[in-house]
Amino acid sequence: MTNKHHIMGMREMFWETVSDTLHECYDVQKIKKIYFIGDGTPWIRKSKKFMSLENTRSKFLLDKFHFKRALNRITKDKHIQATLQENILEGQDESFDRLIDVIRSNNPERLDSINQQVKYLKNQQRGIRQAYKHNVRCSMESSISHTLASNFTRNSKVYAQDNLEIYVNHRMNHLNGYNLKTYTCKVFRS
């Protein structure tokens, strides 16, 4: 990706910060498409309303990681997963439902888990189809794990809420190429 920029935060105004950063770092007149990719939670879906740009189309796509994880939680059988995936991508609801009924009947002890994943997949069908239609890849889960979470969860630690926001901000600035040591020295010299 060209000119990648990390935005991390825990503030209420997160999407406003993303929008501000988008306008500061990129020529928004040249942006034709914006894809919002995630797990389908409401806060991610709300992002579209904060990112409306003239002449720019925006779409929500379900991260393929979350799609595959839901299929894996329904069944470990790769052939059945592939059939369920095809059913969803092709809009074959009846075939999907029949196969789910078979899986439920063979796994009565896992009904709650299966039902939860089926509900999730049905609620996310459009985002799943959009992800495959536009063939957009997203490494967000991996990025979160490697660039952010590993720094804070590798060893057991306790953080004060106020300090955690500062640490996340420092990590974001480091990933965006800011030399925090140089920046800090400049601030103290002023």
Secondary structure, 3 states (H helix, E strand, C coil): CCCCCCCCCCCCCHHHHHHHHHHHHCCHHHCCEEEEEECCCHHHHCHHHHCCCCCCEEEEEECHHHHHHHHHHHCCCHHHHHHHHHHHHHCCHHHHHHHHHHHHHHCHHHHHHHHHHHHHHHHCHHHHHHHHHHCCCCCHHHHHHHHHHHHHHCCCCCCCHHHHHHHHHHHHHHHCCCCHHHHHHHHHHC
